[in-house]
Amino acid sequence: MTMLSPNQTVVTEFVLEGFSEHPSLRLFLMGCFLSLYTVALMGNILIIALVTSSTGLHSPMYFFLCNLATMDIVCTSSVIPKALIGLVFEENTISFKGCMAQLFFLVWSASSELLLLTVMAYDRYVAICYPLHYSSRMSPQLCGVLAMSVWSVCALNASINTGLMTRLSFCGPKVITHFFCEIPPLLLLSCSPTYVNSVMTLVADAFYGGINFMLTLLSYGYIIASILRMRSAEGRRKAFSTCSSHLIVVSVYYSSVFCAYVSPASSYSPERSKVSSVLYSVLSPTLNPLIYTLRNKDVKLALGRRLPSFYH
């Protein structure tokens, strides 16, 4: 850590710029964020409740879906409440410790979701390409190990990136050009060298955004090839329907994450980052339960048993 000169003051809190540059949109954005947060919370809690209480959903695919719903709750809850405060009040301050806590939970949930989507793609690969060996390959023990590995590896990644951020000196300005604490705008505010942080961020981007994306594409390459080789049209339709929801979720999430993170800090654009961040931290967690509920026969049946009025 570099020494501060006598005329420099250490920043103990930051100001989240949020959407203050668009005051006319404040009420509209407040309504949107509050509605999306409510739907995201209710939808993901419903998914968790259905999977844990319905014996028909006690399979690897729904076990991972339950983990995905938990990650979505962590992601939205670490971002939206503070963003709503910023839309209600003119100035939205966050303490240094609060900022680091928000950064940790956001990086943890976002990276966990990317890694889990790869695991879910592998699960669909085994189910469609090796259906006779599915139960033995995707045993409850393996599924538990995979889920724990995802949470643990990503918690370590979040700890490293947050720990490196706490070692930096911030001596002003203190306005974060975003509606939450994110790595790129924080690095721009640092008055000490950020080389190590930038390298670690690049490594994390390469692993979570690059390698995981390629593994997911590889899994779906084998899945599509296997589906096309099926002789029965009904078999092809059924196989594709089991993975189409996951494919939609993957497409939405990766496109928004790539827009937000896969670019050098020097070309950081606050406006672009805010829009893409809304997609992966607010919109994606809201859409995920809707996509899986509306496009999945098993989930709809389980929901119908719990809520008979669902079909009426």
C-alpha positions in Angstrom: 0.0 0.0 0.0 1.3 3.4 -0.9 1.8 6.1 1.7 -0.6 9.0 1.5 0.8 12.6 1.4 -0.3 15.0 4.3 -2.8 16.8 2.1 -4.6 13.6 1.1 -7.5 12.3 3.1 -8.5 8.6 3.3 -12.0 7.9 1.9 -14.2 6.3 4.5 -17.4 6.3 2.4 -18.4 6.5 -1.2 -21.3 8.2 -3.0 -23.1 5.9 -5.5 -24.0 8.0 -8.5 -26.9 5.7 -9.4 -29.2 7.2 -12.0 -29.0 10.8 -10.6 -28.1 12.1 -14.1 -31.6 11.2 -15.2 -33.9 12.8 -12.5 -36.9 12.7 -14.7 -36.7 8.8 -14.7 -36.5 8.5 -10.9 -40.1 7.4 -10.3 -40.2 5.2 -13.3 -37.0 3.4 -12.3 -38.1 3.1 -8.7 -41.3 1.4 -9.8 -39.4 -0.9 -12.2 -36.7 -1.9 -9.7 -39.3 -2.5 -6.9 -41.5 -4.6 -9.2 -38.6 -6.6 -10.6 -37.2 -7.2 -7.1 -40.5 -8.4 -5.8 -41.0 -10.8 -8.7 -37.4 -12.0 -8.4 -37.7 -12.7 -4.7 -41.2 -14.4 -4.9 -40.3 -16.4 -8.1 -37.0 -17.8 -6.7 -38.4 -18.5 -3.2 -41.2 -20.4 -5.0 -38.7 -22.4 -7.0 -36.8 -23.4 -3.8 -40.0 -24.2 -2.0 -41.3 -26.4 -4.9 -38.0 -28.3 -5.4 -37.6 -29.0 -1.7 -41.2 -30.0 -1.0 -42.0 -32.0 -4.2 -40.6 -35.5 -4.4 -41.1 -35.5 -8.2 -38.5 -32.7 -8.4 -35.8 -34.5 -6.4 -33.4 -34.9 -9.3 -30.0 -33.4 -10.2 -31.5 -30.8 -12.6 -33.9 -29.4 -10.0 -31.3 -29.6 -7.3 -29.0 -27.3 -9.4 -32.0 -25.1 -10.2 -32.6 -24.7 -6.5 -28.9 -23.5 -6.1 -29.4 -21.1 -9.0 -32.5 -19.6 -7.4 -30.5 -19.1 -4.1 -27.7 -17.4 -6.0 -30.3 -15.1 -7.7 -31.7 -14.1 -4.4 -28.2 -13.2 -3.1 -27.4 -11.3 -6.2 -30.5 -9.2 -6.3 -30.6 -8.6 -2.5 -27.0 -7.3 -2.6 -27.8 -4.7 -5.2 -31.5 -3.6 -5.5 -32.3 -2.4 -1.9 -29.4 0.0 -2.0 -30.3 1.1 -5.5 -33.8 1.8 -4.4 -32.5 4.0 -1.5 -30.5 6.0 -4.1 -33.7 6.5 -6.2 -35.7 7.7 -3.1 -33.0 10.1 -1.7 -30.9 12.6 -3.6 -27.6 11.4 -2.2 -26.8 7.7 -1.8 -23.7 7.1 0.4 -22.2 3.8 1.3 -19.5 3.1 3.9 -16.2 1.6 2.8 -17.0 -1.6 4.7 -20.5 -1.7 3.2 -19.1 -1.2 -0.3 -16.6 -4.1 0.2 -19.4 -6.3 1.6 -21.6 -5.5 -1.4 -18.7 -6.2 -3.8 -18.1 -9.6 -2.1 -21.7 -10.8 -2.3 -22.1 -9.6 -5.9 -18.9 -11.2 -7.1 -19.7 -14.4 -5.2 -23.2 -14.8 -6.6 -22.4 -13.7 -10.2 -19.3 -16.0 -10.5 -21.3 -18.8 -8.8 -24.0 -18.5 -11.4 -21.6 -18.7 -14.3 -19.9 -21.8 -12.9 -23.3 -23.4 -12.0 -24.6 -22.8 -15.5 -21.6 -24.9 -16.8 -22.4 -27.6 -14.3 -26.1 -27.6 -15.4 -25.0 -27.8 -19.0 -22.9 -30.9 -18.1 -25.9 -32.4 -16.3 -28.1 -32.0 -19.5 -25.2 -33.4 -21.6 -25.1 -36.6 -19.5 -29.0 -36.8 -19.4 -29.3 -36.6 -23.2 -26.1 -38.2 -24.5 -25.9 -41.0 -21.8 -29.5 -41.5 -20.6 -28.8 -45.1 -19.4 -25.9 -44.1 -17.2 -27.5 -40.8 -16.0 -28.5 -42.0 -12.5 -25.0 -43.5 -11.8 -23.0 -40.7 -13.3 -25.0 -37.9 -11.6 -25.3 -39.5 -8.2 -26.6 -37.4 -5.2 -23.1 -37.5 -3.8 -21.5 -36.0 -6.9 -24.2 -33.4 -7.2 -23.6 -32.3 -3.6 -19.8 -32.1 -4.3 -20.3 -30.1 -7.5 -22.7 -27.6 -5.7 -20.3 -27.2 -2.7 -17.4 -26.8 -5.1 -19.2 -24.0 -7.0 -20.0 -22.1 -3.8 -16.5 -22.6 -2.3 -14.5 -21.8 -5.4 -16.5 -18.7 -6.1 -16.4 -17.6 -2.4 -12.6 -17.8 -2.6 -12.6 -15.8 -5.8 -14.8 -13.1 -4.2 -12.6 -13.1 -1.1 -9.4 -12.6 -3.2 -10.9 -9.8 -5.3 -12.4 -8.0 -2.3 -9.3 -8.5 -0.2 -7.2 -6.9 -3.0 -9.6 -4.0 -3.2 -9.3 -3.3 0.6 -5.5 -3.0 0.2 -5.9 0.0 -2.2 -5.8 3.6 -1.1 -8.8 5.8 -1.9 -8.1 9.5 -1.3 -10.7 11.2 -3.4 -12.8 11.6 -5.5 -15.4 9.3 -3.9 -18.2 9.2 -6.4 -18.8 5.7 -7.9 -20.2 6.1 -11.4 -22.6 3.2 -10.8 -25.6 2.1 -8.7 -23.6 -0.4 -6.7 -19.9 -1.1 -5.8 -18.3 -2.8 -8.8 -14.6 -3.5 -9.6 -14.0 -1.3 -12.7 -15.4 2.0 -11.3 -13.7 1.4 -7.9 -10.3 0.8 -9.6 -10.7 4.2 -11.4 -11.0 5.9 -8.0 -7.9 4.4 -6.5 -4.9 6.6 -5.9 -2.6 3.6 -5.5 -1.3 1.1 -8.2 -4.1 -1.3 -9.4 -2.0 -3.6 -11.5 -2.5 -6.7 -9.3 -6.2 -6.1 -9.1 -6.4 -5.7 -12.9 -4.5 -8.9 -13.4 -6.7 -10.9 -11.0 -9.8 -9.4 -12.5 -8.6 -10.5 -16.0 -7.8 -14.0 -14.7 -11.3 -14.3 -13.2 -12.8 -13.0 -16.4 -10.9 -15.5 -18.5 -12.0 -18.4 -16.2 -15.6 -17.5 -15.5 -16.4 -15.7 -18.7 -14.1 -17.6 -21.1 -13.4 -21.2 -20.1 -16.9 -21.7 -18.6 -18.5 -20.3 -21.7 -16.5 -22.6 -23.9 -17.3 -25.7 -21.7 -21.0 -24.7 -21.9 -20.8 -24.4 -25.7 -19.0 -27.7 -25.9 -21.7 -29.5 -23.8 -24.5 -28.0 -26.0 -22.6 -28.9 -29.2 -22.7 -32.6 -28.1 -26.3 -32.2 -26.9 -27.5 -30.8 -30.3 -25.5 -33.4 -32.2 -27.1 -36.2 -30.1 -30.6 -34.7 -30.6 -30.2 -34.5 -34.4 -29.2 -38.2 -34.5 -32.5 -39.2 -32.8 -34.8 -41.0 -35.3 -38.0 -40.1 -33.4 -39.4 -36.6 -33.9 -41.1 -36.9 -30.5 -37.8 -37.9 -28.9 -36.1 -34.9 -30.4 -38.8 -32.6 -29.3 -38.8 -34.0 -25.7 -34.9 -33.8 -25.5 -34.8 -30.3 -26.8 -37.6 -29.1 -24.4 -35.6 -30.4 -21.4 -32.6 -28.1 -22.2 -34.2 -25.2 -24.0 -35.0 -23.3 -20.8 -31.4 -23.6 -19.6 -30.1 -22.5 -23.0 -32.3 -19.3 -22.9 -31.0 -18.5 -19.3 -27.4 -19.1 -20.5 -27.8 -16.8 -23.5 -29.4 -13.9 -21.4 -26.8 -14.2 -18.6 -23.7 -14.5 -20.6 -24.6 -11.7 -23.0 -25.2 -9.2 -20.1 -22.0 -10.3 -18.2 -19.8 -10.0 -21.3 -21.1 -6.5 -21.9 -20.4 -5.5 -18.3 -17.0 -7.1 -17.6 -15.2 -8.3 -20.7 -13.5 -5.0 -21.6 -10.4 -3.3 -20.3 -10.8 -0.8 -17.4 -9.5 2.0 -19.7 -12.5 1.6 -22.0 -15.0 1.5 -19.1 -18.3 3.2 -19.9 -20.5 4.0 -16.9 -23.7 4.2 -19.0 -23.1 0.9 -20.8 -22.1 -0.8 -17.5 -25.2 0.4 -15.8 -27.5 -1.0 -18.5 -25.7 -4.4 -18.7 -25.5 -4.6 -14.9 -29.3 -4.2 -14.7 -29.6 -7.1 -17.1 -27.5 -9.6 -15.1 -28.2 -8.4 -11.5 -31.9 -7.5 -11.8 -33.5 -8.8 -15.0 -31.9 -12.2 -15.2 -32.8 -13.3 -11.6 -36.3 -12.1 -12.3 -36.6 -14.0 -15.6 -35.0 -17.3 -14.5 -37.8 -18.6 -12.4 -40.4 -17.4 -15.0 -38.5 -19.2 -17.8 -38.1 -22.5 -15.8 -41.7 -22.4 -14.5 -43.5 -21.5 -17.7 -41.4 -23.8 -19.9 -41.1 -26.8 -17.6 -43.9 -29.4 -17.4 -42.6 -31.0 -14.1 -42.4 -27.6 -12.4 -45.9 -26.6 -13.6 -47.3 -30.0 -12.4 -45.7 -29.5 -9.0 -47.0 -25.9 -8.8 -50.5 -27.2 -9.9 -50.5 -29.7 -6.9 -49.5 -26.9 -4.5 -51.8 -24.3 -6.0 -54.8 -25.9 -7.7 -56.0 -22.4 -8.9 -52.8 -22.3 -11.1 -54.7 -24.1 -13.8 -58.0 -22.4 -13.4 
